Amino acid sequence: MIKGRLTLRPDIIEGESISSYLLRLANINKINIAQLFRLVRNEKKYIKVGSYVEKLDFYPKDIIKIENFVSITNLPINLIDHHSFSSTIIKWFGDKAGKIIFLKETEVKNRKFCLSCLVETGAYKLLWQVKEIRLCNKHLTKLKSKCDKCGHALPYVNENIALFKCCNCSALLLEQEEQIETNSFVIESQLQCYKDWKLIQTLSSSPKFNSINHRKLAAQVLYIADNNRIKLKKHQMRRLRNIVKGKSDDRVTLNLLFSVLRNVGINLEEIIDIEVPISYLRPLFRTNVSKLGRCLSPWCNYRGTKFKMKRIMKSTTQRYVPFRHKFDLVSVCTGCWMRFGVNKETEKWECLFDEANLIYYKVKPLYENGVSKTAIQRELKLPIFKLYSVLGYILQYQLLEVDDNDEEKFQFSNTVLEQFKILSKNSHSFKLMASAAKKSYGWGVLEFSYLYWHPEVQRNIAFKENRGDKKEDGKTKMPNSLLVDEINEEISLVVREIAASLEIVEKNELFAEIRKDETIYTKRDNLLAEKIIIYNKINELVQSKTEKEEQIHVKEIYKYISKTYSYLVRNHIDIKKYISKIANASKVNQTEIKRKKLKEAIKKLYLEKQEITPDKLSEILGVAEISISTGNGIFRRLGDTINKTINEIISE
C-alpha cells in the first residue's frame, strides 16, 4: 500500500545523508517533503514534521519507522547506518550520551552545501555537517550555509531546500558564486579532516570498535600528548585524568582526540596499538591524603585527627558527591559521619554548611531543655526536614545528656540496609528519600532520620555506591580492566624514556626523538635553531597572504607554525609579540584595502550614472547585501563615504 504511492526511487549516492535522500525522493516524485515524512515517520514518537527532522541523520531509527522506510525506498536496512551518524554515535559514545555529546561536533540547525556537488549529483553529503569541515574535498570550494543574496541561513530540512532554493528569498542556490580555496595549508588540513571522519565512520562498523574503552583511550591520549610535548588546556587535562581514574563517566570527544593525533601524525586506527606503560599510569592514581583536613566535630572521638577522614570520590556509575559545586576535597569522618571539605569561596577546611555546630551548639541544648520541635524550628528558622535530620543524628549517636526513649522504637537490620540501597538509587536528597520511605515502608520522618544516620547506611551512601573509584581506606584501586591485555607490565622505563613501549609500524620515529644530540647541543642552541625555523614559517605565510591580499589571523599563524600560545610564551616571547604585531598590521591593512575597493565601486557606479544602492554595491564587491545594510566596519556611515568620494571625483 505504502510502496505504491511513489513511482521513482533513485539510488542513494555515496556519502549522501538520509535526509538528503528523502529530499531528492520527494523532489523527483513531485511531492511535499512533509507528506513523504508522514509516510516514514515513527508515529509513536513524532506526530508532525518539526525540529525532530533535523536529527534524522544522527539517530534515524528513533525518528523513522524502518519498515516503512525500506518499503518506500527499496534500500537495504544496513544503508541507514552507512549514510547517517547513528553507528558512530552508538559505538563511540553510547546511545544516550552520544545524542548530546556528538551533536556538539556537528551542525544540526543549518544545511551546508557545495554548489558544484549539487549541480553534479543534487545530493547533500553527510560529512558536510561536521563543524570543522569547511571545504568540499572534491572541488576544494568553501561550503556555504547562507544565501548570497539575502544572507539568510538555510534550514536543515525545508521544501525549498529540496528544490535548491533559498527558503527566505527563493533565490536559486545553483546560480550563486563559488569560492575556491587556494591556501595550501587550509586545503591540506581540511583533507585531513575528511580522512579522519571517513575513517571513524568505517571503523564504527568494525568488530575492533564494538565497544570503546574510554578509560584506555584517555590514557593513550594523555600519554601521546605528554611524550610529544603537546600542551593541552587545563580543563582538557583534568577531564582526561578523571576519565582514566574512573572519577567521571565522561567521554573523550572526537575534537580533542583528532587535535592530538594530527599534531603527532598518526591516525585513529594506529592509536589502538599503543600500549600505555603501568609506570606512566601509577602516578595518576596516587591520592594526596595530606590535603585532607581534620575532624571538627566536638563530640567525635577522633576530633582534631585525620585518622578516620576519608575522601568521597565521584563514581563511574553515579556522579553523586555532596555539594561539589561549593566544596573541594569533600570527605567524611567515619567516626562521626560528618562531612567536611574546602570551601571554594573562603578556601578553608570546614564542616559542610556548619552542620556540626548546628547539631551540638544549637539544636542539642534546646532539645535537652524540653523545647518542642515546632519551637526549635521557629527559633532557628530551619526547614522541617533539616530539623528532623539533626534530631535523628542526635538520637542515633546518643548526644543527649537526658534519657530519650525514641530510639528504642527504631530497630536496625540488614533488611533496613537493603531498603536504603533501593531508596538511594533514585535520589540522594534527604527530603525525597524520606518521602519515598514513608510511601514505601511506612516510616515516619524521625524514624527515617534515625536509621539514615546509622553507620552502615552512611558507609553504603558514601563508599559502596562509589565502588570502582575508592576503597574505604581512601586508597584508589588500580583499574584492572584497563591494564589486562592492554598494558605491558614487563616494560621497564628509564627516567628519560619517552616511547619505548609504543609499537606502531613506521611511526616509531615520531615518538623516539629523545634528543639524540643532547650531549652536543644545549637547550639554548635548540631553541635558537627552532626560533629561526618559526620565523621562516611566519614570513612564508605572511608573503603568501600578502600576495593574495588576505587578512592574517593570530590563530592561523599558530596553526601554520604548529605551536601553541603557551609554548611561545614560555620559550619564544619575542615571537609571540611578533605574531601579534603582524596580525594587528594585517587588520589595519585589510581595512584599507576594503575601503579602497568600496570607493572604487562607488566611483564606478557614479561614472556610469547609476544609482548607488546597497544591492548594486554588493554585486560589485561580492558581499551579501545584509552586510552593507548593517553598517558595520567599512560600511559604517556609508552615506558620508559616498558623498566624500563623489566630491573627490568632482574636484578632479
C-alpha positions in Angstrom: 0.0 0.0 0.0 2.8 2.4 1.0 5.1 1.2 -1.7 2.6 2.1 -4.5 2.5 5.7 -3.6 5.9 6.5 -5.2 6.9 5.6 -8.7 10.5 6.8 -8.9 13.1 5.5 -6.4 16.6 6.7 -7.3 19.8 5.0 -5.9 21.4 6.6 -2.9 24.7 8.4 -3.7 27.9 7.5 -1.9 28.4 9.9 1.1 24.8 11.2 0.9 22.8 11.7 4.1 19.5 10.1 4.8 17.7 13.4 4.9 19.2 14.4 1.6 18.0 11.2 0.0 14.4 11.9 1.3 14.7 15.4 -0.1 15.7 14.0 -3.6 13.0 11.4 -3.4 10.3 14.0 -2.6 11.6 16.2 -5.4 11.7 13.6 -8.1 8.2 12.3 -7.3 6.8 15.8 -7.1 5.5 15.6 -3.6 6.0 17.7 -0.5 8.7 16.7 1.9 6.2 16.9 4.8 4.0 14.4 3.0 6.9 12.0 2.5 7.9 12.3 6.1 4.4 11.3 7.2 4.9 8.1 5.3 8.1 7.1 7.1 7.9 8.7 10.5 7.7 6.9 13.8 4.1 7.8 14.7 4.5 6.8 18.3 7.2 9.5 18.9 6.9 12.1 16.2 3.4 13.3 15.3 4.4 16.1 12.9 7.3 17.5 10.9 9.3 19.7 13.2 12.7 20.1 14.8 12.9 16.3 15.0 13.7 16.1 11.3 16.9 17.9 11.9 18.2 14.9 13.9 17.3 12.5 11.0 20.9 12.0 10.1 22.0 11.4 13.6 19.6 8.8 15.1 17.3 7.9 12.2 16.0 4.7 13.8 14.3 6.8 16.5 12.6 9.2 14.1 11.6 7.0 11.2 9.8 3.7 11.1 12.3 1.3 9.5 9.7 -1.0 7.8 8.0 2.0 6.1 11.4 3.5 5.0 12.6 0.2 3.5 9.3 -0.3 1.7 9.2 3.1 0.2 12.9 3.4 -0.8 13.8 -0.2 -1.6 17.1 0.4 0.3 18.7 -2.2 2.5 18.5 -1.6 6.2 22.3 -1.5 6.7 22.5 1.5 4.4 20.7 3.6 7.1 23.7 3.3 9.4 26.1 3.8 6.5 24.5 7.1 5.4 24.0 8.5 8.9 26.0 9.1 12.1 23.9 6.5 14.1 26.6 3.8 14.3 29.3 6.3 15.2 27.2 7.8 18.0 26.2 4.4 19.5 29.6 2.7 19.2 31.7 5.7 20.1 29.7 7.4 22.8 26.8 5.1 23.7 23.3 5.7 22.7 22.1 8.3 25.4 25.4 10.1 25.9 26.1 10.3 22.1 22.9 12.2 21.3 24.2 15.0 23.5 28.0 14.9 23.0 28.1 14.1 19.3 25.7 16.9 18.3 28.2 19.4 19.6 30.7 18.3 16.9 28.2 18.8 14.1 25.9 21.5 12.6 22.3 20.4 13.2 20.3 23.5 12.5 21.7 24.9 9.2 22.3 22.9 6.0 25.8 23.2 4.5 26.4 22.6 0.8 28.8 22.7 -2.2 27.4 24.3 -5.3 29.4 22.1 -7.7 28.3 18.9 -6.0 24.6 20.0 -6.1 24.9 20.6 -9.8 26.5 17.2 -10.4 24.5 15.0 -8.1 21.8 17.0 -6.4 22.8 15.4 -3.1 23.8 16.9 0.3 26.7 14.9 1.8 26.6 13.7 5.4 30.2 14.9 6.3 29.4 18.4 5.2 27.6 18.8 8.5 30.7 18.3 10.6 31.6 21.7 12.1 35.4 21.5 11.4 34.8 20.6 7.8 34.6 23.8 5.7 35.7 22.7 2.3 34.4 20.3 -0.3 37.0 17.5 -0.6 36.3 17.1 -4.3 36.1 20.6 -5.7 38.1 22.4 -2.9 35.4 25.1 -2.7 34.2 26.6 0.5 31.0 25.1 1.9 28.1 27.5 2.1 25.3 27.7 4.7 23.7 31.0 3.8 22.1 32.6 0.7 24.4 35.0 -1.0 21.6 37.3 -2.0 19.8 37.8 1.3 22.3 36.3 3.8 19.6 34.1 5.3 20.9 30.8 6.9 19.4 27.7 5.2 17.4 25.3 7.5 18.3 21.7 7.7 15.1 20.4 6.1 12.8 22.5 4.1 10.7 22.3 0.9 12.8 24.9 -0.8 16.0 23.0 0.1 14.8 20.1 -2.0 14.4 22.5 -4.9 17.8 24.1 -4.3 16.2 27.5 -3.4 16.6 29.9 -0.5 13.7 29.5 1.9 13.7 33.2 2.5 14.0 34.9 -0.9 13.6 31.9 -3.2 16.9 32.6 -5.0 18.3 29.7 -6.8 21.3 28.3 -4.9 22.8 26.8 -8.1 23.3 30.2 -9.6 25.4 31.6 -6.7 29.1 32.1 -7.0 31.7 29.6 -5.6 34.8 30.5 -3.6 37.7 28.2 -4.3 40.3 27.8 -1.5 43.8 28.5 -2.7 45.7 28.3 0.6 47.6 25.0 0.5 47.8 24.8 4.3 44.0 25.1 4.7 43.4 22.6 1.9 45.8 20.1 3.5 44.2 20.4 6.9 40.7 20.1 5.5 41.5 17.0 3.5 43.0 15.5 6.7 39.7 16.3 8.5 37.8 14.4 5.7 40.2 11.5 6.1 39.8 11.3 9.8 36.0 11.5 9.8 35.7 9.0 7.0 37.9 6.6 8.9 35.9 6.8 12.1 32.7 6.0 10.0 34.5 3.0 8.6 35.8 1.8 12.0 32.4 2.2 13.6 31.3 -0.9 11.7 34.4 -2.8 12.5 34.4 -5.5 15.3 37.5 -3.8 16.7 35.4 -0.9 17.7 32.4 -2.7 19.0 32.9 -1.2 22.4 35.2 1.8 23.0 37.1 1.7 26.3 37.2 5.4 27.0 39.4 5.0 30.1 42.1 3.3 28.0 41.6 5.9 25.2 42.0 8.8 27.6 45.2 7.2 29.0 46.6 6.8 25.4 45.8 10.5 24.6 47.5 11.7 27.8 50.5 9.5 27.1 50.9 10.7 23.5 50.4 14.4 24.5 53.0 14.2 27.3 55.6 12.4 25.2 55.3 14.8 22.3 55.1 17.9 24.4 51.6 18.8 23.2 50.3 21.4 25.6 46.7 20.6 26.5 44.4 23.1 28.2 43.9 22.6 32.0 40.2 21.6 31.7 41.2 19.0 29.0 43.9 17.5 31.2 41.6 17.4 34.2 38.8 15.8 32.1 41.1 13.1 30.7 42.7 12.3 34.1 39.2 11.9 35.7 38.2 9.5 32.9 41.3 7.4 33.4 40.9 7.3 37.2 37.2 6.4 36.8 36.1 9.6 38.7 34.0 10.6 35.7 31.8 8.7 33.3 32.6 11.4 30.6 33.8 10.5 27.1 36.9 11.5 25.0 35.5 13.9 22.4 36.5 13.5 18.8 37.6 17.1 18.6 40.1 16.6 21.4 41.3 13.2 20.0 41.8 14.5 16.5 43.7 17.6 17.6 46.2 15.4 19.5 46.6 12.8 16.7 47.0 15.3 14.0 49.7 17.0 16.0 51.6 13.8 16.3 50.9 12.5 12.8 49.1 9.2 13.5 45.6 8.2 12.7 42.7 6.7 14.7 43.4 3.2 13.7 47.0 3.3 14.9 46.2 4.5 18.4 44.7 1.1 19.2 48.1 -0.5 19.1 49.6 2.0 21.6 50.3 0.4 25.0 50.5 2.7 27.9 53.1 1.6 30.5 52.0 0.9 34.0 54.8 3.2 35.2 53.0 6.1 33.5 49.6 5.2 34.9 50.6 4.6 38.5 51.2 8.3 39.4 47.7 9.2 38.2 46.2 7.0 40.9 48.0 8.4 43.9 45.8 10.1 46.4 47.3 13.1 48.3 45.9 12.3 51.7 47.9 15.2 53.3 45.5 17.7 51.7 42.6 16.4 53.8 41.8 18.4 56.9 41.0 17.1 60.4 37.7 16.2 62.0 36.0 19.2 63.6 33.0 17.5 65.4 33.1 18.5 69.1 31.7 15.0 70.2 33.8 12.8 67.9 36.4 10.6 69.5 38.7 11.4 66.6 38.3 15.2 66.8 41.5 17.0 65.6 42.9 14.0 63.7 42.8 12.7 60.2 42.8 9.1 61.3 39.2 8.4 60.2 38.9 11.0 57.5 38.1 9.5 54.1 37.6 11.3 50.8 34.3 10.8 48.8 35.1 10.4 45.1 32.9 10.5 42.0 31.7 7.2 40.8 31.9 5.6 37.3 28.2 4.8 37.5 26.9 7.6 39.7 28.2 11.1 39.9 27.0 11.9 43.4 29.4 13.8 45.6 27.6 16.1 48.1 27.9 19.8 47.4 30.8 19.6 44.9 29.8 23.0 43.5 30.6 24.7 46.8 33.3 22.4 48.3 36.6 20.7 47.2 38.0 17.5 48.7 34.6 16.5 50.1 35.4 14.0 52.8 33.7 12.1 55.6 34.9 11.2 59.1 34.0 7.6 59.7 34.0 8.1 63.4 31.1 10.6 63.4 30.0 10.5 59.8 30.0 14.3 59.4 31.1 15.6 56.0 33.9 18.1 55.6 35.5 20.0 52.7 37.4 23.0 51.5 35.0 26.0 51.0 35.7 27.3 47.4 35.0 30.9 48.5 36.9 31.1 51.7 39.4 28.3 50.9 39.1 27.0 54.5 38.5 23.4 55.7 35.1 23.3 57.4 32.1 21.1 58.1 29.6 21.2 55.2 27.2 24.1 55.9 28.4 24.2 59.6 26.3 21.2 60.4 28.4 20.0 63.4 27.9 23.4 65.2 24.2 23.3 64.3 23.8 19.9 65.9 25.9 20.3 69.0 25.6 24.0 69.9 22.1 25.0 68.7 19.6 22.1 68.4 21.0 19.8 71.1 20.8 22.3 74.0 17.2 23.3 73.1 16.1 19.7 72.8 17.7 18.8 76.1 15.8 21.6 77.8 12.5 20.2 76.6 11.8 22.8 73.8 9.3 21.4 71.3 10.2 20.6 67.7 8.0 23.4 66.5 9.6 25.9 68.8 13.1 24.8 67.7 12.2 25.1 64.1 10.7 28.6 64.7 13.7 29.7 66.8 16.4 28.5 64.4 14.4 29.1 61.2 15.1 25.5 60.0 13.2 23.6 57.3 11.2 20.8 58.8 13.2 18.0 57.1 16.5 19.6 58.2 15.3 19.7 61.8 14.3 16.0 61.7 17.7 15.1 60.1 19.5 16.8 63.0 17.2 15.2 65.6 17.7 11.7 64.0 21.5 12.2 64.2 21.4 13.3 67.9 19.3 10.2 68.8 21.5 7.8 66.7 24.7 8.9 68.3 23.2 9.4 71.8 24.4 13.0 72.2 21.6 13.9 74.7 22.6 14.1 78.4 19.0 13.3 79.3 17.3 10.0 78.5 15.1 9.8 75.4 13.4 6.6 74.5 12.5 7.4 71.0 15.5 5.5 69.6 14.2 2.3 71.3 11.3 2.2 68.9 13.6 2.1 65.8 15.5 -1.2 65.1 18.2 -1.5 62.5 18.6 -4.7 60.5 20.0 -6.0 57.2 16.6 -5.6 55.7 16.7 -1.9 56.6 20.1 -1.6 54.9 18.7 -3.2 51.7 15.8 -0.8 51.8 18.1 2.2 52.0 20.1 0.8 49.0 16.9 0.9 47.0 16.0 4.4 48.2 19.4 5.9 47.5 19.4 4.6 43.9 16.7 7.1 42.9 17.8 10.1 44.9 20.4 11.3 47.5 18.1 14.1 48.7 17.2 13.6 52.4 13.7 15.0 51.8 13.0 12.9 48.7 14.3 9.7 50.4 12.2 10.4 53.5 9.1 10.9 51.4 9.7 7.7 49.5 10.4 5.8 52.7 7.1 6.9 54.1 5.2 5.9 51.0 7.0 2.5 50.5 7.8 1.4 54.1 5.5 3.5 56.3 8.4 5.1 58.2 7.9 8.4 60.0 10.4 11.2 59.3 12.1 10.8 62.7 12.4 7.0 62.3 13.8 7.5 58.8 16.3 10.1 60.1 17.4 7.9 62.9 18.0 4.9 60.5 19.6 7.2 57.9 22.4 8.2 60.2 23.2 4.6 61.1 27.0 4.0 60.3 26.2 1.1 57.9 23.8 3.2 55.9 26.2 6.1 55.8 29.0 3.7 54.8 26.8 2.5 51.9 25.9 6.0 50.7 29.5 7.4 50.9 31.5 4.4 49.6 29.6 1.4 48.4 27.7 3.3 45.7 31.0 4.8 44.6 32.8 1.5 44.2 35.3 1.4 41.4 36.8 4.7 42.4 37.9 4.4 46.0 38.4 1.8 48.7 37.0 2.7 52.1 40.5 3.4 53.4 40.9 6.2 50.8 43.4 4.3 48.5 42.5 4.3 44.9 42.0 1.0 43.2 44.0 0.4 40.0 41.8 -0.2 37.0 42.4 -3.9 36.3 40.2 -3.9 33.3 42.3 -1.1 31.8 45.6 -3.0 32.3 44.7 -6.6 31.4 45.7 -7.3 27.8 46.3 -3.6 27.3 49.4 -2.7 29.2 52.8 -4.5 29.1 53.8 -4.7 32.7 57.2 -6.1 31.9 58.4 -2.9 30.2 60.8 -1.0 32.5 61.2 2.7 31.7 64.2 4.9 32.4 63.7 8.5 33.5 64.1 10.0 30.1 62.4 7.2 28.1 59.5 8.6 26.1 58.2 5.9 23.9 59.9 2.5 24.1 56.6 0.8 24.6 54.9 2.2 21.6 54.9 -0.4 18.8 53.5 1.4 15.7 54.7 0.3 12.3 56.7 3.1 10.5 55.8 5.5 13.2 58.3 4.8 16.0 60.4 7.8 14.9 57.6 10.1 15.8 57.9 9.0 19.5 61.5 8.1 19.8 63.1 11.6 19.4 64.7 11.7 22.8 67.1 14.4 21.9 69.9 12.2 20.5 72.3 15.2 20.2 71.6 16.3 23.8 75.3 15.8 24.7 76.3 18.1 21.9 73.6 20.8 21.7 72.3 22.6 24.8 68.7 23.6 25.2 69.6 27.1 24.3 71.0 26.1 21.0 68.0 24.0 20.2 65.6 26.9 21.0 67.7 29.2 18.8 67.5 26.8 15.9 63.8 26.4 16.4 63.3 30.2 16.5 64.9 30.6 13.0 62.6 27.9 11.6 59.5 29.5 13.2 60.4 33.0 11.8 60.9 31.5 8.3 57.5 29.8 8.5 55.8 33.0 9.7 57.4 35.0 6.9 56.4 32.4 4.4 52.7 32.6 5.5 52.8 36.5 5.5 54.2 36.6 2.0 51.5 34.2 0.7 48.7 36.1 2.4 50.0 39.5 1.2 50.2 38.4 -2.4 46.5 37.3 -2.2 45.5 40.4 -0.2 44.1 38.2 2.6 43.9 39.1 6.3 46.3 37.3 8.6 44.8 36.0 11.8 46.7 35.0 15.0 45.1 31.6 15.2 46.0 30.9 11.6 49.7 31.7 12.3 49.8 29.4 15.4 48.3 26.6 13.3 50.8 27.1 10.5 53.8 27.0 12.8 52.3 24.1 14.8 53.0 25.9 18.2 50.6 26.9 21.0 50.3 30.3 22.6 51.6 29.0 26.0 54.6 27.3 24.3 55.7 30.6 22.7 55.1 32.5 26.0 57.4 30.0 27.8 60.2 29.7 25.2 59.8 32.5 22.5 58.1 35.5 23.9 59.6 37.7 21.2 57.9 35.6 18.5 54.6 35.8 20.3 54.8 39.6 20.2 55.9 39.5 16.6 52.8 37.5 15.7 50.5 40.0 17.5 52.2 42.8 15.7 51.7 41.1 12.3 48.0 40.4 13.0 47.3 44.0 14.0 49.1 45.4 11.0 47.3 43.0 8.7 43.9 44.0 10.2 44.7 47.7 9.5 45.9 46.9 6.0 42.9 44.8 5.2 40.6 47.6 6.3 42.3 50.0 4.0 42.1 47.5 1.1 38.4 47.1 1.6 37.8 50.8 1.9 39.8 51.4 -1.3 37.6 48.8 -3.1 34.4 50.4 -1.7 35.5 53.8 -3.1 36.3 52.2 -6.5 32.8 50.7 -6.6 31.2 54.0 -5.7 33.2 55.7 -8.4 32.3 53.1 -11.0 28.5 53.5 -10.3 28.8 57.3 -10.3 30.7 57.5 -13.6 28.2 55.1 -15.2 25.4 57.3 -13.9 23.8 54.5 -11.9 22.0 54.8 -8.6 24.4 54.0 -5.7 22.4 51.4 -3.6 23.5 48.6 -1.3 22.3 45.9 -3.7 24.5 47.3 -6.5 27.5 47.7 -4.2 27.1 44.1 -3.0 27.2 42.9 -6.6 30.4 44.7 -7.4 32.1 43.9 -4.0 30.9 40.3 -3.9 29.5 40.6 -0.4 26.0 40.0 0.9 23.6 43.0 0.9 22.8 42.5 4.5 26.5 43.1 5.4 26.3 46.5 3.8 22.8 47.3 5.3 24.0 46.6 8.9 26.5 49.4 8.6 29.4 47.7 10.3 33.1 48.0 9.6 33.9 49.9 6.4 30.2 50.4 5.7 29.7 52.5 8.8 28.5 56.0 7.8 28.2 54.8 4.2 26.4 58.0 3.2 29.3 60.1 4.3 31.8 57.8 2.4 29.6 58.1 -0.8 29.4 62.0 -0.6 33.2 62.3 0.1 34.1 60.0 -2.8 31.8 62.0 -5.2 33.3 65.3 -4.1 36.8 63.9 -4.8 35.7 62.9 -8.3 34.2 66.3 -9.0 37.3 68.1 -7.7 39.5 66.1 -10.0 
